[in-house]
Amino acid sequence: MASPLTHTAIKDWLRTVPLLSGLSSEELEALAAASRSVNVRKGARVFDEGFAADCCYVLVSGGAKLVLAGHGDTEIILGTLRPQALVGEIALLDGSTRSANLVATEDSRLIRIPAASFDALRRNHQFETRLVAHVTSLLREANDQVRGTSAAPSLSRVGWCLARLARREGVREGRHIVIPRRPHQELAEITGCSRETVTRALAALKRRRCLTWDEDSYRIDVELLQQVVRQDLHMGAATD
């Protein structure tokens, strides 16, 4: 595994995190001094649901997912993470236990921020205001996921999932947004559909010309995708 990040590298990485970007040089210096980098292998659990929270993390490289255990060996993916993502901070706000498992989907490097150092930042009124906005945004995303995976038709669920990924990590190319291609099983775990249902939904979206893909990427025509999802939801409501 790679050697630990230097103090300067940790400070530079922390500065790229949206929630931390407004900190003063002195605050970043103190935060970097208390933090350290950790390396984890693909498939390793960074933290476990139900365990006490004593830190949060910034993903530097690789990838990870937040998951809940389902029935048997199944799991429900709450979200996927890419570099610069902050994770595990919510449990620090009220001293609660972890609400989900964090699992590395690739060999990954993270920066571990101790709870005491994160709590110290909250004495800064501007940081606390940004933190409230950050938590509110996470709550809205959670509500969006509940709506997207509860009673909607399967095609709409998959469309919602692609739109959510596009908002988080998409790159715009004209009228299209390009996102990394995901395994069908991963999309199934996010949407609550079977893998076969996801495969059929993706094929249907491709036939309707709002989605194409190659080996590495999905290309989404956002306007067409919105139209298709609205039509699918309307048809689903009409049959209730």
CORMO-V928020 format. One record per pair of residues at least 4 apart in sequence whose C-alpha atoms are under 6 Angstrom apart, sorted by the first residue. I is the first residue (numbers start at 0). J is the second residue. Records with the same first field share a line. If there is no record, write none. Layout:
I: J + J
This chain:
3: 36
4: 8 + 36
9: 31
10: 31
14: 19 + 20
15: 20
16: 20 + 83
22: 26
27: 31
34: 111 + 112
35: 110 + 111
36: 109 + 110
37: 108 + 109
38: 107 + 108
39: 106 + 107
40: 106
41: 103 + 104 + 105 + 106
42: 103 + 104
43: 102 + 103
44: 101 + 102
45: 101 + 102
46: 100 + 101
47: 100
48: 97 + 98 + 99 + 100
49: 96 + 97
50: 96 + 97
51: 96
52: 96
53: 114
54: 112 + 113 + 114
55: 86 + 87 + 88 + 112
56: 85 + 86 + 110 + 111 + 112
57: 84 + 85 + 109 + 110
58: 82 + 83 + 84 + 109
59: 82 + 108 + 109
60: 82 + 107 + 108
61: 105 + 106 + 107
62: 80 + 81 + 103 + 104 + 105
63: 79 + 80 + 102 + 103 + 104
64: 78 + 79 + 80 + 101 + 102
65: 76 + 77 + 78 + 100 + 101
66: 75 + 76 + 77 + 99 + 100
67: 74 + 75 + 99
68: 74
69: 73 + 74
75: 188
76: 188 + 189
90: 94 + 95 + 97
121: 127
145: 149
147: 156
148: 156 + 190
154: 200
155: 159 + 228
156: 190
164: 168
165: 169
169: 176 + 177 + 178
170: 176 + 177
171: 175 + 176
172: 176
175: 219 + 220
176: 218 + 219
177: 217 + 218
178: 216 + 217
179: 216
180: 215 + 216 + 217
183: 194
184: 194
187: 191 + 192 + 193 + 194
204: 209 + 210
205: 210 + 211
209: 219 + 220 + 223 + 224
210: 218 + 219
211: 217 + 218
212: 216 + 217 + 218
